[in-house]
Amino acid sequence: MDNPSMLTPLISNHKRYAESYLVYCKLNRSVEMIERWINSYFPEKIMKDIKVDKEKELMVLGIGSGSGYYIIIYVMTFVLSNMCFHDSLSDRWPDGQSLSLTFECFLSVKISFLSVQFPLLLSSGQVECQVLRQLLKQWPKITDTVVEPNRSHINAYQDLAANESESLNGVSFEWRQLNLQKFRQENHDQPLKKYHFIMLFHVMYYFENLAEDLKYLKSILEDGGMILAIMESDDGSVTRSIEQFPQFKKNVSAVSTKDVEKALAKVKIQFVKHRIQINLDASGFLDGESKEGDLLVDFITQTAFFRETASDSLYNDIIEYLKRIVLPECDNGKSQLRCDCEVIVITK
């Protein structure tokens, strides 16, 4: 069996992480699929359950300012689990663009909408803006309170909101540079302000106390309001691979959907689950040697230079495992891996 100490966590090599993440994103199209879901399924099947008078100003609360990709969960939790807390870990993307990995929270309001996300690669606020545009169709006046500890991400979100001001006409923003914990502390002695809509995008992995934080968020939800949470499904290829091979677990410390469900049950919060189907096109990358194939496997295992540092037996085992979990209903002969997201909806 391989010595886990010989497997280098991907997050420890920022350049390699950036390269592997870019390959993963190219093959995955996760944000595109989430936005498609927001623009179709959300308004048709879910938004109707927000029971707020259309004449009211919609108060939206958002924790975390990003349209970040869910897999960042693993990197951030690795850093946290190793007691190294930074506002950001920065390096350069291969194309010279800035890479920023952060642990932060952002808050937005005007139904009372809470959105928790982490930014990476994409413009901060990209997914939030998609949701706001849908909400505007029912509530023409929205206040979006953005709670985000990283000033650069607030600036990026502000730039995006300014550039898209025409489609966001009716939304006013309040910007707060702090995280969820500090937000709770600041509001501890204040009259309880409530929101109509709370959105948690790939952020529950970072809650200090999952059950208590979810209980708090439910407590600041207005009657008739909704919490919308999105996180990686436990059925996703990355999560399944990490579970299958204990050698990789030292690189991650992620919260699973099962953990969230247990936390909600502990504080007696009912919820409904939905799924966003997202597939990764792995065609040609699981056979033979290629730079992109190696980067893809690095990202799935969260291990830098996995082919070079793992034993032949472990490398072959992970490749064979990925081949076994390729979806049987491959589109046009493509080898697709599942990377679905779970959507948890809580109403009050």
N, C-alpha and C positions, 0 to 999 in steps of 0.2 A: 504493500500500500504506500502511496506517495506521502512524503513528509509534508504536512500542510505549511510548515515554515518556509518551504522552498517555493511556494506559490505566492507571487507578489500581488497584493491587492491592486486592482486597476486604478483606483483613485490615487494611489501613491505616485503614479506617473501621469501627470496632467496632459502631456502631449499625446501619449498613447490613448488616454481616455477620450480626448477630443477627436482623434482619428476614428476610434472604434464607434463612438457615439454618432458621428456623421454617417458612417456606413449603416448603422442600425436604423437611423432615421430615414435614410434614403430607401431602405427596403421595407420600412414599416408603415409610413404615412399615418401615424397615430393621430396627430393633431387634426389632419384633414378629416379623418373618420369621426373624431369627436365633434368637430364643427358641423359636419353633415348631420350628425345625430341631434345636435342642438337646434339646427335649422329645420328639422323635420319632425322627429319623434317627440322631442321636448315640447314644442308648442301644441302638437296634436294630441298627445297622450298624457302629459304630466302637468303642463302649465295651468290647465283648467282646474286643477285641485288646489291652486292658490286662491283662497276665499277672501279676497281683499276687494273692497269697493273700488270700482274703476275710477271714481272721482277723487280718490285719495292719492296723496303723494306716496309713491312706493319707496319705502326705506330699505336700502340694500346694504348689507355689510359684507365686505370681502377681506379675508385674511390671507395674505400672500398675493403678490402682484403678478404672478407669472402665468404664461401659457406653457410652462415647463413640461417636459416629457416625464411620464411617471417613473421611468427606470432610474431617475436621479435619486429616488428613494434609497437605493442601495448604497450609493456613494455617500450621501449625506449621513445615513445611519451608521455607516462604517466610521466616519469621522467622529460622530457623537459617541459611538461606543468605545472609541479610543481616547476619549476625554480631551479631544482637540477641538475646541469650539472657535471658529473664526466667522467673521461676517461674510467672508467669501474666500474662495480659493481661485486664484486667477492664473491663467496661462494664455497662450496664443493658439488660436485654431490654425490648422495647416494653411488656410487661405489668408491668414493674417488678421482675421477678425478676432475680436476679443472673446475669450471664454470666461464665463463667470459661474462658479458653482456656489450656491448660497443656501443658508438655512434661514429663511425669513418668512414673514407673514404679512399679508396685505389685507386691508379692510375697505369694503365699499358699501355704500348705503343709498337707497331711495325706494324701495318697498320696505323693507328692512331686509336687506339681502346681505348675506355673509358669504364671502368667497375666500377660500383658503387655497393657495397654490404656490408653486415655486418656479421661478423663471430659469430658463436655459435655452440657448440657441434662438428661440423665437422672441418676438417683441413682447415685452411685459404687457399684460392686459389683453392680449389678442383674443383668447377664449372668452374672457369676461365681456368684452365688447360684443361678441356674438350673442351672448345671453342678454345683455342690455338691449340690443336691437329687437330681440324677440319680446322682451318685457314691455318695451315702448309701444308695441302694437296694442297692448291692453291698458297700460298705465302711461299716459303721455307725460307725466311728471315723475321723475325718479331722482332720488339722491343716493349717490354711490360713495360711501365712506371707505376709503382705501387704507388699510393698516399694513404697512410694509417697512421693515427695519432698514432696508438698504436704499440709500439715497439714489444711487444710480438706476435702480429699477423703478423707483418713483418717477425719476426724470424720463425714463424710457416710456412709461405708461402715460405720462402727461403729454409727451410728444405724439404718441399714437392717438390719444383722445383728441388732441388738437387737429391732427391730420384728418381724422374721421368725424370732425365736429358736425358736419351736415347730417350724417346718418345717426348721430347721437344727440340730435337736437331734442332738448327736453330733459337731458341728464345733467345734473350738477354734481361735481366731485368735491369731496373733502379728503384731504391727504394727511395721514398720520404716520410718522416715521417711528414705528415700534412694532413689536411682535405680539402674539396673542396673550402671552403671560403678562407682559407689561400693560397691555390693554386692559386685562382683567384687574390688575392692581390699581391702575389709575381710576377705574370705574367702581372700585370696591365701596368707596364712601359716598358715591354719587347716586342720585335717583336712578333707578334701573331704566336704561333706554332700551327699547325693544325694536326689533326689525321684522319685516315681513318675509324676507327671503335670505337664507344663509347658504352660501355655496362653498363646498370644501373640495377642491380639486387636488388630488394627489398630495395631501398634506397631513392626513391623520397619522401617518407614519412617524411624525415628529412631535405629536402631542406628548407632554410630560406625563400626564395621567389620562389615558384614553377615555376611561369611563367618566371621570369627573369633568373633563373638558367637554365631552359630548353632552353631559347633563347641564353644564353651564350654558352651552350654545342653545340647548332646548329651552332653557329658562329665559333667554333673551329673545325668544321667538314670539311674535304676536299670535293671538288666536287667529286661526285661518291661514297662518304662514307656513312656510316650507323650508326644510333643509335639503339641499341637493349635494350629495357627495359622490365623487368619482375616484376610483382607485384601481390598481391593477388586480385582475382576477387571479385567484389562486390556481386557476387552470392554465395560466399563461406559461409559455415555454421557459421563460427565465426562472420563474418561481419553481416550476416543476423540476428544472435541472438543478437548482440550488438544493432542493429537498432531496433529490435523488443521490447527490454526491456531497457527503459531509465535508469533503476537503475544501469546498467553496464557502462554507458557512462563516468562516472567520472574517470573510470580506464583507459580510452583510449583517444587518440586524433589522430586517424589515417587519412591519406589522402586516399581517395577512387579513384578508376579508373575514376569515373565521375569528380572528382576534377582535375585529370591529363588532361582529355580530354578538360575540360573548360579552363585550363591554356594554353594548346596547341592552342586552338581556339583563345584565347586572343592575343597571339603573332603570329597568322596566320601561324602555323606550321602544315602541313598535315601529316597524319600518317595512318598506316594500323594495324588492330588488329588481333591477333591470340590467340588461347586458348590452354593451357596445361591441360588436364583432370587429376585431382587428386582426389581420393576418400579416405575417412577415414573409416575403418572397425570398426563400433560401435557395432557389434554383441555382445549381452550379457551384454553390459555396460550401457544400458538405462533401464534395468529392475532389480529390487532388489538392494541390497546393496553389494558393493564390493569396495575395496580400489582403484583399477585401474579405476573403473567407476567414483568414486568420483573425482579422479585426472583429468580424462578426462573432466568432467563437470567444474571443477575449471578452466581448461585452456580455455575452450570455453567461459566461462563467465568472464574470467580474474579476478576471485574472489577467494581468499584463503579460504579453508574450507567452500565452498558454502553450502553444505548440512547442516552443523552444525550452520551456522550463518543466513541463509535465513529462512524466514517463510516457513511453510509447503506448503502454497498456492503458493508462488513464486517458490519454488523448484519443485513442481508438474507442475506448468505452463511451466517452462523451459524444463522439461523432456518431457512433452506432445508436446511442440513445436518442439523439436528435432525429436521426433517420426514422426511428421507430415511432416517434410522436408526430411525424409529419402528417398533416391532415389527409385523410383518405380521399376527400372530395376535391382534389387539386384542380385548380382552374387552368385550363389549356395546358395541362401537363406540368404546371409549376409545382415545385415543392414548397408548400406553405406551412409555416409554424404559427401556432395560435398565440396571440398577444392581446387577448380581450381585456376590456375594462368592465368593472362592475359599477353600477350606479345604485346608490342607496338613497331612497327618498323617505324623509320623515316629515309628517304633517302634524299640525296642532289645531 
